[in-house]
């Protein structure tokens, strides 16, 4: 992560793909309701979860890819490439929803309409399609793609601002995030409420990733190497661990003073609550210190599998959403025992790895894409 954006075209940080691939596995497991294997993921051990990983890494890699190409290809080509990626996410979102609606219809039974937030589509298909096209409606577990499409479609404007005044851009992004926390700013969703991932809030983490790739690495290097900062990050992670476990184990509630709970609750995921943001940044600091850029550890089959999924993240995320719905139906209709939970979780991850491997293999013949070796 110490490589400047100007040289991004010759560099790909495999740690990013590995983290993103592992996040995809975690998201799939978490998307299966009442899955005991969710205790292996991040969400039960702190304020943040794998959603923050995705958004930060997306902002970071966008700046590496498009910021690095800006000097060589110019504004027009770079903007077109960025918009094309935004269009790919938008198109993937639409295709995923078609497959999602079809899968719910094939499964049958009204019991899954409310669980998947698809009842409104089957009752008002025309109005729902219009709202989907306008990025105002998303079924369960597809919400983050809606926000991703918005962030990527607006990235050319962010890139222009970042190249002119990066620090001011980060400040403006923080100001918008602050307005969300104070005045509840949000874009409207349909038929009511707001998106599960409020773009006004989550854009800040996206911009942090872009800013860090653009100039933050050099500016923050002395700070991030501070032993005191590392200790503070670990202490905060331990604090959030105790709080998160207290949500599951009542015996731990007494360890959290009332003044602390009153100051941190409610922890809104849609608004990217400050305690979630701070938890992710602390986690990112600790992970980066444990896996520095100059580390050249052995590449094991499991690591290869996570990297394959990470470098095909959009397609694998969409596949994971559908697989999690199938896994949920299997658990409801046949057996919800731990053995079945283990079986559907492992089978789903195996399908994701196989699909990612095929996509990477196909990319070698069809287009220039990320390569492991």
C-alpha positions in Angstrom: 0.0 0.0 0.0 3.0 2.2 -0.2 3.0 2.3 -4.0 1.8 5.7 -5.3 -1.2 6.0 -7.6 1.0 7.0 -10.5 2.5 3.5 -10.6 -0.7 1.6 -10.0 -0.8 0.2 -13.5 2.3 -1.9 -12.8 1.2 -3.0 -9.3 -1.6 -4.9 -7.7 -1.7 -5.5 -3.9 -2.8 -9.1 -3.5 -3.6 -8.3 0.2 -6.5 -6.3 -1.1 -7.9 -9.1 -3.2 -7.3 -11.6 -0.3 -9.2 -9.4 2.2 -12.0 -8.7 -0.3 -12.3 -12.5 -1.1 -12.5 -13.4 2.6 -15.1 -10.6 3.0 -17.1 -12.2 0.3 -17.1 -15.5 2.1 -18.1 -13.8 5.4 -20.9 -11.9 3.7 -22.3 -15.1 2.2 -22.2 -16.9 5.6 -23.8 -13.8 7.3 -26.5 -13.6 4.7 -27.8 -17.1 5.7 -30.3 -16.4 8.6 -29.6 -18.2 11.9 -26.4 -19.7 10.5 -24.1 -20.8 13.4 -21.1 -20.3 11.2 -21.7 -16.6 11.4 -19.7 -16.8 14.6 -16.6 -17.2 12.4 -17.2 -13.8 10.7 -16.4 -10.2 11.9 -19.9 -9.0 12.8 -20.1 -10.7 16.2 -16.8 -9.4 17.4 -16.9 -5.6 16.9 -18.9 -2.7 15.7 -18.1 -3.0 12.0 -18.3 -5.9 9.6 -17.2 -6.8 6.1 -19.3 -4.1 4.5 -16.7 -1.5 5.6 -13.9 -3.6 4.1 -15.7 -3.6 0.7 -16.3 0.1 0.6 -12.8 1.2 1.7 -11.0 -1.2 -0.6 -13.3 0.0 -3.5 -12.3 3.6 -2.9 -8.6 2.6 -2.6 -8.5 0.5 -5.7 -10.5 3.0 -7.8 -7.9 5.7 -7.1 -5.1 3.2 -7.9 -6.7 2.2 -11.1 -8.0 5.5 -12.4 -5.6 7.9 -10.7 -2.7 5.9 -11.9 -4.0 6.0 -15.5 -4.8 9.7 -15.5 -1.3 10.9 -16.5 -0.9 8.3 -19.2 -4.4 8.3 -20.7 -5.8 11.8 -19.9 -9.1 12.9 -18.4 -11.5 11.8 -21.1 -10.3 8.2 -21.3 -10.0 7.9 -17.5 -13.5 9.3 -17.0 -15.0 7.0 -19.6 -13.3 4.0 -17.9 -14.6 5.0 -14.5 -18.1 5.6 -15.8 -18.0 2.2 -17.6 -17.2 0.5 -14.3 -20.1 2.3 -12.7 -22.3 1.1 -15.5 -21.1 -2.5 -15.0 -22.1 -2.3 -11.3 -25.5 -0.8 -12.3 -26.1 -3.5 -14.9 -25.0 -6.2 -12.5 -27.4 -4.9 -9.9 -30.3 -5.1 -12.5 -29.3 -8.6 -13.7 -29.0 -9.7 -10.0 -32.5 -8.4 -9.3 -34.0 -10.3 -12.3 -32.4 -13.5 -11.1 -33.4 -12.8 -7.5 -37.1 -12.2 -8.4 -37.1 -15.3 -10.6 -35.5 -17.4 -7.8 -38.1 -16.3 -5.3 -40.9 -17.1 -7.8 -39.4 -20.5 -8.5 -39.2 -21.3 -4.8 -42.8 -20.3 -4.3 -44.6 -19.7 -1.1 -45.6 -16.3 0.3 -43.5 -16.9 3.4 -40.3 -15.7 1.6 -41.8 -12.5 0.2 -41.4 -10.5 3.4 -38.1 -12.1 4.3 -36.6 -11.1 0.9 -38.4 -7.7 0.7 -39.8 -8.7 -2.7 -43.5 -8.6 -1.9 -43.8 -5.1 -3.3 -42.5 -6.3 -6.7 -45.0 -9.2 -7.0 -47.8 -6.8 -6.0 -46.7 -3.8 -8.0 -44.3 -5.0 -10.6 -44.4 -1.9 -12.9 -43.8 0.7 -10.1 -41.1 -1.5 -8.6 -39.2 -1.8 -11.9 -39.2 2.0 -12.3 -37.9 2.5 -8.8 -35.2 -0.2 -9.3 -34.0 1.6 -12.4 -33.9 4.9 -10.4 -31.8 3.1 -7.7 -34.5 3.6 -5.1 -35.4 0.0 -4.3 -33.4 -3.1 -3.5 -34.3 -6.5 -2.1 -32.6 -7.9 1.0 -28.8 -8.4 0.6 -28.6 -6.5 -2.6 -28.6 -3.0 -1.0 -24.9 -2.4 -1.1 -24.8 -2.7 -4.9 -27.2 0.3 -5.1 -24.8 2.4 -3.1 -21.7 1.1 -5.0 -23.3 2.1 -8.3 -23.8 5.6 -7.1 -20.3 5.9 -5.7 -18.7 4.6 -8.9 -20.8 6.7 -11.2 -19.8 9.8 -9.3 -16.1 8.8 -9.1 -15.0 11.0 -12.0 -16.1 14.1 -10.1 -14.3 12.8 -7.0 -11.2 12.2 -9.0 -11.2 15.7 -10.4 -11.6 17.2 -6.9 -9.0 14.9 -5.5 -6.4 15.9 -8.1 -7.0 19.6 -7.5 -7.1 19.6 -3.7 -7.1 16.3 -2.0 -7.2 17.5 1.6 -10.2 19.9 0.9 -12.0 17.0 -0.8 -11.6 14.8 2.3 -12.8 17.7 4.4 -15.9 18.2 2.3 -16.6 14.5 2.4 -16.3 14.5 6.2 -18.7 17.5 6.3 -21.3 15.6 4.4 -20.8 12.6 6.7 -21.3 15.0 9.7 -24.6 16.3 8.3 -25.8 12.7 8.2 -25.0 12.1 11.8 -26.5 15.4 13.0 -29.4 16.1 10.7 -30.2 12.6 9.3 -29.5 13.5 5.7 -30.3 10.6 3.4 -31.5 9.9 -0.1 -35.1 8.6 -0.3 -35.8 4.9 -0.8 -39.0 3.3 -2.0 -41.7 2.6 -0.9 -40.5 4.3 2.3 -37.5 5.1 4.5 -33.9 5.3 3.3 -31.3 2.9 1.7 -29.7 0.4 4.0 -26.4 1.9 3.0 -26.9 5.6 3.0 -24.7 7.0 0.2 -24.3 10.3 2.0 -22.7 8.5 4.9 -20.8 5.6 3.2 -19.2 7.9 0.7 -16.9 9.1 3.5 -15.3 5.7 3.9 -15.0 5.4 0.1 -13.3 8.9 -0.1 -11.0 7.9 2.8 -9.8 4.9 0.7 -9.3 7.1 -2.4 -7.5 9.8 -0.4 -5.2 7.3 1.3 -4.2 5.8 -2.1 -3.7 9.3 -3.6 -1.6 11.1 -1.0 -2.5 9.7 2.4 0.1 7.0 2.4 3.0 9.4 2.4 1.4 11.8 4.8 0.3 9.2 7.4 3.3 6.9 7.2 5.0 8.3 10.3 1.7 8.3 12.2 0.7 4.8 11.2 4.0 3.4 12.3 3.5 4.8 15.8 3.5 2.2 18.5 1.1 4.3 20.6 -1.4 4.4 17.8 -1.2 0.7 17.4 -1.8 0.2 21.1 -4.8 2.5 21.1 -6.3 0.7 18.1 -5.9 -2.7 19.9 -7.5 -1.3 23.0 -10.5 0.1 21.0 -10.9 -3.3 19.2 -10.9 -5.1 22.6 -13.5 -2.6 23.9 -15.8 -3.1 20.9 -15.3 -6.9 21.3 -16.7 -6.8 24.8 -19.6 -4.6 23.7 -20.5 -6.8 20.7 -20.3 -9.9 22.8 -22.6 -8.3 25.4 -25.3 -8.3 22.7 -25.2 -12.1 22.7 -24.3 -12.8 26.3 -26.3 -11.0 28.9 -23.7 -11.8 31.6 -21.4 -9.3 29.9 -23.8 -6.4 30.0 -22.8 -5.4 33.5 -19.2 -4.8 32.3 -20.4 -1.9 30.1 -21.1 1.3 32.2 -24.5 3.0 31.4 -22.7 6.2 30.5 -20.8 4.4 27.7 -23.9 2.7 26.3 -25.8 6.0 26.3 -23.0 7.7 24.4 -22.5 5.0 21.6 -26.1 3.9 21.0 -27.8 3.7 18.6 -25.2 2.3 16.2 -26.8 2.8 12.8 -25.3 0.8 10.0 -27.2 2.8 7.4 -25.5 6.0 8.6 -22.1 4.4 9.2 -22.1 5.3 12.9 -18.8 6.9 14.1 -18.1 3.9 16.4 -18.3 1.6 13.3 -16.0 3.8 11.3 -13.5 4.0 14.1 -13.6 0.3 14.6 -12.9 -0.4 10.9 -10.0 2.1 10.8 -8.5 0.5 13.9 -8.9 -3.0 12.4 -7.3 -1.8 9.1 -4.4 -0.4 11.0 -3.7 -3.6 12.9 -4.1 -5.8 9.8 -1.8 -3.6 7.8 0.8 -3.8 10.5 0.5 -7.6 10.6 0.7 -8.0 6.8 3.1 -5.2 5.6 3.6 -4.7 1.8 7.1 -6.2 1.9 5.8 -9.5 3.3 6.3 -12.4 0.9 4.7 -15.3 2.8 3.8 -18.6 1.0 0.7 -18.6 -1.2 -1.3 -21.5 0.0 -4.4 -23.0 -1.8 -6.8 -21.3 0.7 -5.1 -17.9 0.1 -5.3 -18.5 -3.7 -9.0 -19.2 -3.3 -9.7 -15.9 -1.5 -7.6 -14.0 -4.0 -9.6 -15.5 -6.9 -12.8 -14.4 -5.3 -11.5 -11.0 -4.5 -10.3 -10.2 -8.0 -13.8 -11.1 -9.3 -15.6 -9.4 -6.5 -18.6 -8.1 -8.4 -19.6 -11.3 -10.0 -18.9 -13.4 -6.9 -20.9 -11.0 -4.7 -24.0 -11.4 -7.0 -23.6 -15.2 -7.0 -23.2 -15.2 -3.2 -26.5 -13.4 -2.8 -28.4 -16.0 -4.8 -26.5 -18.9 -3.1 -27.4 -17.5 0.4 -31.1 -17.4 -0.5 -30.9 -21.0 -1.8 -29.1 -22.1 1.4 -31.7 -20.3 3.6 -34.5 -22.2 1.8 -32.7 -25.5 2.2 -32.4 -24.9 6.0 -36.0 -23.9 6.3 -37.5 -26.7 4.1 -35.3 -29.6 5.0 -33.2 -29.3 8.1 -31.8 -26.4 10.2 -29.3 -28.5 12.1 -25.7 -27.6 12.5 -24.6 -30.3 10.1 -26.8 -28.9 7.4 -25.6 -25.3 8.2 -22.1 -26.5 7.8 -22.8 -28.3 4.5 -24.6 -25.4 2.8 -22.0 -22.9 3.9 -19.1 -25.0 2.7 -20.9 -25.9 -0.6 -21.7 -22.3 -1.2 -18.1 -21.1 -0.7 -16.9 -23.9 -2.9 -19.2 -22.8 -5.7 -18.0 -19.3 -5.4 -14.4 -20.3 -5.6 -15.0 -22.5 -8.6 -16.9 -19.7 -10.4 -14.1 -17.2 -9.5 -11.4 -19.6 -10.8 -13.3 -20.0 -14.1 -13.7 -16.2 -14.4 -10.0 -15.6 -13.9 -9.2 -18.4 -16.4 -11.6 -16.9 -18.9 -10.1 -13.4 -18.5 -6.7 -14.6 -19.7 -8.2 -15.4 -23.1 -10.8 -12.6 -23.4 -9.2 -9.5 -21.8 -6.3 -8.2 -19.8 -7.2 -8.7 -16.1 -5.7 -9.3 -12.7 -3.3 -12.2 -12.5 -2.1 -14.0 -9.5 1.3 -15.0 -11.0 
